[in-house]
Amino acid sequence: MGSWEKALLLSQFALEKKAYDLVLIEVREVSSIADYFIICSGRSDRQVQSIARGLDENLGNMGISPLSIEGLTRGQWVLMDYSDVIVHVFYQPVREFYDLEELWAHAPRVELPEPYSTLVNQFRITTESLS
């Protein structure tokens, strides 16, 4: 499976668990770490854990296992390394603190095809909803 197909599948499975503010960043031209980063959020540590477990389970059912998973027990920032695609699942306040999107601002963001882009727009955390 290619990195683009893997990134799409991981995005799909994250959105099925209602991952918020999902962003897909293409890093292949600016880093040797991976081809894509997926950054998304959960509204609680339990939702962060649920998103990460869902990704692991769904890809595991397809015979794809991550090289490593870090941070799952705390549920604040789960890092999942699928070699060419790295997934960051954050508890929203932790995501704001580390601001990976700003750190990787020089890398292009990838517009997801339908129906994923509609789901991304539906699952947005706004400032008003956090108050």
C-alpha positions as CSV (number, residue, x, y, z in Angstrom):
1,M,0.0,0.0,0.0
2,G,1.3,3.4,-0.9
3,S,1.7,6.3,1.5
4,W,-1.2,8.3,0.0
5,E,-3.6,5.3,0.3
6,K,-2.4,4.7,3.9
7,A,-2.9,8.4,4.7
8,L,-6.4,8.3,3.3
9,L,-7.3,5.2,5.3
10,L,-5.9,6.6,8.5
11,S,-7.8,9.9,7.9
12,Q,-11.0,7.9,7.2
13,F,-10.7,5.8,10.4
14,A,-9.9,8.9,12.5
15,L,-12.9,10.7,11.2
16,E,-15.1,7.7,11.9
17,K,-14.1,8.1,15.6
18,K,-15.0,11.8,15.3
19,A,-11.5,13.2,15.3
20,Y,-11.6,17.0,15.4
21,D,-9.7,19.5,13.2
22,L,-8.0,16.8,11.1
23,V,-5.1,18.1,9.0
24,L,-3.1,16.2,6.5
25,I,0.4,17.6,5.8
26,E,2.7,16.4,3.1
27,V,6.2,16.4,4.5
28,R,8.1,14.3,2.0
29,E,9.8,17.3,0.4
30,V,10.9,18.9,3.7
31,S,11.8,15.9,5.8
32,S,13.0,12.4,5.6
33,I,10.9,11.3,8.5
34,A,7.8,10.4,6.5
35,D,5.6,11.3,3.5
36,Y,2.6,12.6,5.5
37,F,1.7,13.8,9.0
38,I,-1.9,13.5,10.2
39,I,-2.7,15.8,13.1
40,C,-6.1,15.6,14.8
41,S,-7.7,16.2,18.1
42,G,-10.0,14.6,20.7
43,R,-12.1,16.5,23.2
44,S,-11.0,14.3,26.1
45,D,-8.2,11.9,26.9
46,R,-10.6,9.0,26.4
47,Q,-11.6,10.2,23.0
48,V,-7.9,10.6,22.1
49,Q,-7.3,7.0,23.2
50,S,-10.4,5.8,21.3
51,I,-9.2,7.4,18.1
52,A,-5.8,5.9,18.4
53,R,-7.1,2.4,19.3
54,G,-9.5,2.6,16.3
55,L,-6.7,3.4,14.0
56,D,-4.5,0.6,15.3
57,E,-7.4,-1.9,15.2
58,N,-8.7,-1.0,11.7
59,L,-5.3,-1.0,10.1
60,G,-4.3,-4.1,12.1
61,N,-7.3,-5.9,10.5
62,M,-5.8,-5.1,7.2
63,G,-2.4,-6.5,8.3
64,I,-0.8,-3.1,8.8
65,S,0.8,-2.5,12.2
66,P,2.5,0.7,13.4
67,L,6.2,0.6,14.0
68,S,5.5,2.2,17.4
69,I,2.8,3.9,19.4
70,E,3.7,6.4,22.1
71,G,1.5,8.1,24.7
72,L,-1.6,5.9,24.5
73,T,-2.0,5.4,28.3
74,R,-2.1,9.1,29.1
75,G,-4.2,10.1,26.1
76,Q,-2.8,13.6,25.9
77,W,-0.6,13.2,22.7
78,V,-0.6,9.8,21.0
79,L,2.1,9.4,18.3
80,M,1.6,6.5,15.9
81,D,4.4,5.7,13.4
82,Y,3.3,3.9,10.3
83,S,6.7,4.5,8.6
84,D,5.6,6.7,5.7
85,V,2.6,8.2,7.6
86,I,2.9,9.6,11.2
87,V,-0.3,10.3,13.1
88,H,-0.5,12.7,16.0
89,V,-3.7,12.5,18.0
90,F,-3.9,15.3,20.6
91,Y,-6.1,16.3,23.4
92,Q,-7.1,19.7,22.1
93,P,-5.3,21.9,24.8
94,V,-2.1,20.0,24.3
95,R,-2.3,20.4,20.5
96,E,-2.7,24.2,21.0
97,F,0.4,24.2,23.3
98,Y,2.7,22.3,20.9
99,D,1.3,23.8,17.7
100,L,2.8,21.3,15.2
101,E,0.9,23.0,12.4
102,E,3.0,26.2,12.9
103,L,6.2,24.1,13.3
104,W,5.5,22.5,9.9
105,A,3.9,25.6,8.3
106,H,6.4,25.4,5.4
107,A,5.0,22.0,4.4
108,P,2.0,21.9,2.1
109,R,-1.4,20.9,3.6
110,V,-3.3,18.4,1.5
111,E,-6.9,18.8,0.7
112,L,-8.7,15.5,1.3
113,P,-11.1,14.3,-1.3
114,E,-14.8,13.8,-0.7
115,P,-16.4,12.6,1.5
116,Y,-13.5,13.2,3.9
117,S,-13.3,16.9,3.4
118,T,-17.0,17.3,4.3
119,L,-16.3,15.3,7.5
120,V,-13.3,17.4,8.3
121,N,-15.5,20.5,8.1
122,Q,-18.2,19.0,10.3
123,F,-15.7,18.1,13.0
124,R,-14.2,21.4,13.9
125,I,-13.6,22.8,17.4
126,T,-14.4,26.4,17.5
127,T,-13.4,28.9,20.1
128,E,-17.0,29.3,21.1
129,S,-17.5,25.6,21.7
130,L,-14.6,25.5,24.1
131,S,-16.0,28.3,26.3
